Amino acid sequence: MAKKRKAGGGPKTLQKSEEQPNKRVRMNVQSYEDVAGSDDEFHINRDKVLLDEGDDARRKRKRQEQGA
């Protein structure tokens, strides 16, 4: 006669560490700057400098770019 197999123990219970990836996580993101990487931050800061410079500095920079 063949050997009988043992019945399964029923559904396995998940531990807390296994449950975490299945949970939805809500992030508090207000703007693009909240999720920007280092390259993105470089460009954001560069844009801020260019936008915040005064009229005299802007004219001087444009003259230097045209002369180069």
C-alpha positions in Angstrom: 0.0 0.0 0.0 1.1 3.6 -0.7 2.1 6.0 2.0 -0.5 8.6 3.0 0.5 12.3 2.7 -0.1 14.7 5.5 -2.7 17.3 5.1 -1.6 20.9 4.7 -1.7 23.1 7.8 -4.2 25.6 6.3 -3.4 29.2 5.1 -0.1 30.6 6.1 -0.2 33.7 8.2 1.8 36.7 7.0 4.2 38.4 9.3 4.2 42.2 9.6 7.3 42.6 7.4 5.5 40.7 4.6 2.4 42.8 4.9 4.1 46.2 4.4 4.8 46.0 0.7 1.1 45.4 0.0 0.0 48.5 1.9 -0.7 51.7 0.0 1.6 54.5 1.1 0.4 58.1 0.7 3.3 60.5 0.1 3.0 64.2 1.0 4.2 65.7 -2.3 3.4 69.4 -2.7 5.6 70.2 -5.7 8.1 68.8 -8.1 11.0 70.0 -5.9 9.9 67.4 -3.2 10.7 64.5 -5.5 13.6 66.0 -7.5 16.9 64.2 -7.8 20.3 65.8 -7.6 20.4 66.6 -11.3 17.0 68.1 -11.1 18.0 70.2 -8.1 21.0 71.6 -10.1 18.7 72.8 -12.9 16.1 74.2 -10.5 18.8 76.2 -8.6 20.3 77.4 -11.9 17.0 78.6 -13.1 16.4 80.4 -9.8 19.7 82.2 -10.2 19.0 83.2 -13.8 15.5 84.4 -12.9 16.5 86.3 -9.7 19.4 88.2 -11.2 19.0 92.0 -11.7 18.7 93.8 -15.0 22.3 95.0 -14.9 23.7 91.5 -14.3 21.4 90.1 -17.1 22.6 92.6 -19.6 26.3 92.0 -18.7 25.8 88.2 -19.0 24.1 88.6 -22.4 27.0 90.8 -23.7 29.5 88.2 -22.5 27.6 85.4 -24.3 27.4 87.4 -27.5 31.1 88.3 -27.4 32.2 84.7 -26.8 
